[in-house]
Amino acid sequence: MVNGTVVDLSRVQFAATALYHFLFVPLTLGLSFLLAAMETVYVTTGKPIYREMAQFWGKLFMINFALGVATGLTMEFEFGTNWSFYSGFVGDIFGAPLAIEGLMAFFLESTFVGLMMFGWGRLSRGQHLAVTWLVALGSNLSALWILVGNSFMQDPRGAVFNPTMMRMQLRSFPDLLFSPDAQSKFVHTSIAGYVTAAVFVAGVSAFYMLRRRHLELAKRSFRMAALFGVMATIGVITLGDALGFVAARVQPTKLAAMEAVWKTEQAPMPFNLIAFPDQKERVNHAAVQIPDLLSLLVTHSLTGTVPGIDALEKRAERKIRNGIPAVEALETLSQDPGDAAARAQFDAHAKDVGYGFLAQRYAANLAQASPQEIRRAADDTIPAVAAIFWAFRSMVGLGLLMLAYFVMAVLFTLRNVVQDRPRFLQAAVWMIPIPFLANECGWLVAELGRQPWTVFGILPTWMSVSDHSVGYMVFSLAGFLLLYTAFIIVEMVLMIRAIRSGPEPAHGGPVVHVAGAQEPHLGG
Amino acid sequence: MELFAGLQVTWWLLLGVLLIGLGVMVGMDMGVGTILRYVGHSDVERRVALNAIGPHWEGNQVWFILGGGALFAAFPLIYATAFSGFYVVMMLLLWTMIVRPLGFEYRSKIASPRWRNVWDWSLFVSGAVPMVIFGAAVGNLFRGVPYSFAWDLASVYTGSFLGLLNPFAVVTGLLALALSMMMGAVMLLNKTEGMLYQRAHKMAGWASLAAIVIFAAEGVWVGRIDGYRLVKAPAPGILQTPLMQMVTRAAGAWRDNFSAHPSLYLVPALGFLGMAGVYLATRAHRNLLGWWCGALAWAGVIGTAGAALFPFLLPSSSDPSMSLTVWNASSSRLTLLWMLGFTVVFVPLILWYTSWAFWVMRGKVRAEEIAHDEHAY
């Protein structure tokens, strides 16, 4: 039987390593594009200041990139080390986008990032520009494929359960790739990366303007970031809305938790601006509501409703009862794959087999699952409402804050007065952590809202974990904690040092590498 | 169903190609990390050594990442069972490997000798430890790994961490380490001059000789340990789980494939040829030839392991009949087919632009260039 502590520790470890990895990835996604944009201006106008910009931001890019790569290694292997049942169960589908990510994106990004840094003196302007664009393309393609994988967990499409193999198998690759959740989430997440980079570049530029240092570089960088940022923020919000629309259809429990809707009400339903959800009593305390807005936001109409948690739980209970015979049949089939009666029983109940798995956690003997055990399993289908509700509100609130900030930034920079607005510049520096926070909140909404499933509606989280001892989990968690804490300190120190020292004074620029026969001066 | 069996064998071969890529490319960079403190005495020498692989190590490392991804996609049960079974070892592997990008990227950002010394040690650890672990993992495939499956194919690991450190596995780890130090040294021969070159030259000679000795010793040794034999199983190409077969153990069974097809002895022969080639070519200062001989050595060693184990991928020592094979651990036909499509398109592209990157950065790395290049490591 699975140990609940191991399940919890496995979840904590995955969440911690993923959230940590996700601190660095969005900046890579966005900054790679900004670098490419700066260099494009350099190549088209020939102004050296843009080359200096591309090189300076490129240096900061690399400090961040190293940790993104390092922590990404953990992610690539953690499914196998800690979620082995999950890996065997859906590897036929989920493994493919991960492998394609390596083939199509990582090789591109990683091979050309080396040339981007080391090739300044060896490539023609046009070649180097192409290399920088390929880095941007590679990093964004990697976001596409990992989010295709993630979307399969949210809304499993293009797959079918094979009872002989005891696993999900691919049925249609295009269905997997063109899942609406994948499409919206890819755009939403990658543009969130652009916002992150824009806030970062604008904030660091504001720091220089405040200190009256590197003014030329700072003003131009700020302008590019502000324009890039305002467009990107609008894009993030639009796609966020599209994602909510998808969630309403495929993950009603996630949506109900995001909005803290306990009971289905008559349309048009009110929107909880602020509330303190109480999962035990199933009520919201101190709710501040806006009439009609929920129906409008979620269903884009005044007649649509959002199913409440009570109704969703009742539905889950029915599905559990229907899924239990499917799991029982599977157990028989694993002994005798040719048992026709068991196969028929499985086929009749196949669509709810995941809900049957859910009941296994509480009912040692599924045939005699008691109503209480079934109710406990149904209760599990409701994710952590208060956490999701507040993570969602924080993400949206921070997004709106960034929109307001970028609108002001664009106005100031287009009138060329931003350098004379010290309080705004100070605020711009303080804005730097905001997109990182919003990104983390977005991850929490998406992944806490998916619970209690690793593959929504099909594979429960508790079944997915590897069968480790608590000791092993404490060991690995402690190791990650120690290493990752050290890493972030080192990274911050280097980042701040690099920012303080600023762009290199133009002492002759990069040296041209020539393959020659000169004697080296080693040992000096 | 013949298409399915063909796809399974194709993916088994592709997995071999990936492992060879991992050995050659990642092994080379890790080898440079391992021998960094030996070949580079001064800070400048160490920087030259690091910058020799500086533009390429990121791209090379993807062979490792892709290895994980491809294993997941093509043989999910191997990915699941091996990585969770080897948990503590995997954590050590991950932790040492994630230090490496920072070692490259951060080492030269601060001029303090203490700071750089710490990162030089971290590059040593993150070069040597993962190579030993890779090798030991392959060595353990020959001994079998203690795991079994529940009715729903949940894998249960029954061994301990220490069980993975058996002598055969450790010696295989040393073989991987020797090969990687050899390749790291050969890479430096191609990219450096002066004292650095001379020390790397010595290292390439010793490492290739060590690899020959270990590889030969393991060839004798493997005849004395228990191998696995597939006695009864559904025909290849039929969808099957590891609960449907019978496997026995017998001393020397890892030689079965070689006895049945003596031409397979060519594979280890190529391995020896590659290692000897590295020795002879580098003695003659034909260093590019030496590099290709090193690649051949890796291909021979990994090919030998594959030829001996086939069709086994991960034998179970606690319940041999639950061993994972090419036939029962693979993905479905459709997944293998799609993945093959992507591979056929992208691997040639990858090889093409990787070669271009090496060509752009061709020539020796020189100390005075690094001193003026703010992007250098």
Chai-1 contact restraints between the chains, C-beta under 6 A:
chainA,res_idxA,chainB,res_idxB,connection_type,confidence,min_distance_angstrom,max_distance_angstrom,comment,restraint_id
A,A66,B,P101,contact,1.0,0.0,6.0,A-B,restraint_1
A,A66,B,L102,contact,1.0,0.0,6.0,A-B,restraint_2
A,A66,B,E105,contact,1.0,0.0,6.0,A-B,restraint_3
A,V69,B,P101,contact,1.0,0.0,6.0,A-B,restraint_4
A,A70,B,I98,contact,1.0,0.0,6.0,A-B,restraint_5
A,A70,B,P101,contact,1.0,0.0,6.0,A-B,restraint_6
A,L73,B,M97,contact,1.0,0.0,6.0,A-B,restraint_7
A,L73,B,I98,contact,1.0,0.0,6.0,A-B,restraint_8
A,T74,B,L94,contact,1.0,0.0,6.0,A-B,restraint_9
A,E76,B,I65,contact,1.0,0.0,6.0,A-B,restraint_10
A,E76,B,G68,contact,1.0,0.0,6.0,A-B,restraint_11
A,F77,B,G68,contact,1.0,0.0,6.0,A-B,restraint_12
A,G80,B,Y79,contact,1.0,0.0,6.0,A-B,restraint_13
A,G80,B,A80,contact,1.0,0.0,6.0,A-B,restraint_14
A,G80,B,F83,contact,1.0,0.0,6.0,A-B,restraint_15
A,T81,B,F83,contact,1.0,0.0,6.0,A-B,restraint_16
A,T81,B,S84,contact,1.0,0.0,6.0,A-B,restraint_17
A,T81,B,Y87,contact,1.0,0.0,6.0,A-B,restraint_18
A,T81,B,M90,contact,1.0,0.0,6.0,A-B,restraint_19
A,S84,B,A80,contact,1.0,0.0,6.0,A-B,restraint_20
A,S84,B,S84,contact,1.0,0.0,6.0,A-B,restraint_21
A,S84,B,S155,contact,1.0,0.0,6.0,A-B,restraint_22
A,F85,B,A154,contact,1.0,0.0,6.0,A-B,restraint_23
A,S87,B,P76,contact,1.0,0.0,6.0,A-B,restraint_24
A,S87,B,Y79,contact,1.0,0.0,6.0,A-B,restraint_25
A,S87,B,A80,contact,1.0,0.0,6.0,A-B,restraint_26
A,G88,B,P76,contact,1.0,0.0,6.0,A-B,restraint_27
A,G88,B,L77,contact,1.0,0.0,6.0,A-B,restraint_28
A,G88,B,A80,contact,1.0,0.0,6.0,A-B,restraint_29
A,G88,B,L153,contact,1.0,0.0,6.0,A-B,restraint_30
A,G91,B,F72,contact,1.0,0.0,6.0,A-B,restraint_31
A,G91,B,P76,contact,1.0,0.0,6.0,A-B,restraint_32
A,D92,B,S331,contact,1.0,0.0,6.0,A-B,restraint_33
A,D92,B,S332,contact,1.0,0.0,6.0,A-B,restraint_34
A,D92,B,T335,contact,1.0,0.0,6.0,A-B,restraint_35
A,G95,B,F72,contact,1.0,0.0,6.0,A-B,restraint_36
A,G95,B,A73,contact,1.0,0.0,6.0,A-B,restraint_37
A,G95,B,P76,contact,1.0,0.0,6.0,A-B,restraint_38
A,A96,B,A73,contact,1.0,0.0,6.0,A-B,restraint_39
A,A96,B,T335,contact,1.0,0.0,6.0,A-B,restraint_40
A,A96,B,M339,contact,1.0,0.0,6.0,A-B,restraint_41
A,L98,B,G69,contact,1.0,0.0,6.0,A-B,restraint_42
A,L98,B,F72,contact,1.0,0.0,6.0,A-B,restraint_43
A,A99,B,G69,contact,1.0,0.0,6.0,A-B,restraint_44
A,A99,B,A70,contact,1.0,0.0,6.0,A-B,restraint_45
A,A99,B,A73,contact,1.0,0.0,6.0,A-B,restraint_46
A,I100,B,F342,contact,1.0,0.0,6.0,A-B,restraint_47
A,G102,B,I65,contact,1.0,0.0,6.0,A-B,restraint_48
A,G102,B,L66,contact,1.0,0.0,6.0,A-B,restraint_49
A,G102,B,G69,contact,1.0,0.0,6.0,A-B,restraint_50
A,L103,B,F342,contact,1.0,0.0,6.0,A-B,restraint_51
A,L103,B,F346,contact,1.0,0.0,6.0,A-B,restraint_52
A,M104,B,F346,contact,1.0,0.0,6.0,A-B,restraint_53
A,F106,B,V62,contact,1.0,0.0,6.0,A-B,restraint_54
A,F106,B,I65,contact,1.0,0.0,6.0,A-B,restraint_55
A,F107,B,V62,contact,1.0,0.0,6.0,A-B,restraint_56
A,F107,B,I350,contact,1.0,0.0,6.0,A-B,restraint_57
A,S110,B,E58,contact,1.0,0.0,6.0,A-B,restraint_58
A,S110,B,G59,contact,1.0,0.0,6.0,A-B,restraint_59
A,S110,B,V62,contact,1.0,0.0,6.0,A-B,restraint_60
A,T111,B,G59,contact,1.0,0.0,6.0,A-B,restraint_61
A,T111,B,Y353,contact,1.0,0.0,6.0,A-B,restraint_62
A,T111,B,T354,contact,1.0,0.0,6.0,A-B,restraint_63
A,T111,B,A357,contact,1.0,0.0,6.0,A-B,restraint_64
A,V113,B,E58,contact,1.0,0.0,6.0,A-B,restraint_65
A,G114,B,P55,contact,1.0,0.0,6.0,A-B,restraint_66
A,G114,B,H56,contact,1.0,0.0,6.0,A-B,restraint_67
A,G114,B,E58,contact,1.0,0.0,6.0,A-B,restraint_68
A,G114,B,G59,contact,1.0,0.0,6.0,A-B,restraint_69
A,L115,B,A357,contact,1.0,0.0,6.0,A-B,restraint_70
A,M117,B,H375,contact,1.0,0.0,6.0,A-B,restraint_71
A,F118,B,P55,contact,1.0,0.0,6.0,A-B,restraint_72
A,R122,B,V360,contact,1.0,0.0,6.0,A-B,restraint_73
A,M165,B,L239,contact,1.0,0.0,6.0,A-B,restraint_74
A,M166,B,D152,contact,1.0,0.0,6.0,A-B,restraint_75
A,M166,B,L153,contact,1.0,0.0,6.0,A-B,restraint_76
A,Q169,B,S332,contact,1.0,0.0,6.0,A-B,restraint_77
A,L170,B,S332,contact,1.0,0.0,6.0,A-B,restraint_78
A,L170,B,L334,contact,1.0,0.0,6.0,A-B,restraint_79
A,L170,B,T335,contact,1.0,0.0,6.0,A-B,restraint_80
A,F173,B,W338,contact,1.0,0.0,6.0,A-B,restraint_81
A,E331,B,W151,contact,1.0,0.0,6.0,A-B,restraint_82
A,S334,B,W151,contact,1.0,0.0,6.0,A-B,restraint_83
A,S466,B,S84,contact,1.0,0.0,6.0,A-B,restraint_84
A,D467,B,V156,contact,1.0,0.0,6.0,A-B,restraint_85
A,Y472,B,Y87,contact,1.0,0.0,6.0,A-B,restraint_86
A,S476,B,M91,contact,1.0,0.0,6.0,A-B,restraint_87
A,G479,B,W95,contact,1.0,0.0,6.0,A-B,restraint_88
A,L483,B,W95,contact,1.0,0.0,6.0,A-B,restraint_89
A,L494,B,Y106,contact,1.0,0.0,6.0,A-B,restraint_90
A,L494,B,K109,contact,1.0,0.0,6.0,A-B,restraint_91
A,E504,B,E374,contact,1.0,0.0,6.0,A-B,restraint_92
A,P510,B,D373,contact,1.0,0.0,6.0,A-B,restraint_93
A,V511,B,E369,contact,1.0,0.0,6.0,A-B,restraint_94
A,V511,B,H372,contact,1.0,0.0,6.0,A-B,restraint_95
A,V511,B,D373,contact,1.0,0.0,6.0,A-B,restraint_96
A,H513,B,E369,contact,1.0,0.0,6.0,A-B,restraint_97
A,A515,B,G363,contact,1.0,0.0,6.0,A-B,restraint_98
A,P520,B,E193,contact,1.0,0.0,6.0,A-B,restraint_99
A,P520,B,G194,contact,1.0,0.0,6.0,A-B,restraint_100
A,P520,B,R366,contact,1.0,0.0,6.0,A-B,restraint_101
A,P520,B,A367,contact,1.0,0.0,6.0,A-B,restraint_102
A,H521,B,A367,contact,1.0,0.0,6.0,A-B,restraint_103
A,H521,B,E368,contact,1.0,0.0,6.0,A-B,restraint_104
A,L522,B,V44,contact,1.0,0.0,6.0,A-B,restraint_105
A,L522,B,E45,contact,1.0,0.0,6.0,A-B,restraint_106
A,L522,B,G194,contact,1.0,0.0,6.0,A-B,restraint_107
A,L522,B,M195,contact,1.0,0.0,6.0,A-B,restraint_108
A,L522,B,A367,contact,1.0,0.0,6.0,A-B,restraint_109
A,G523,B,S42,contact,1.0,0.0,6.0,A-B,restraint_110
A,G524,B,V44,contact,1.0,0.0,6.0,A-B,restraint_111
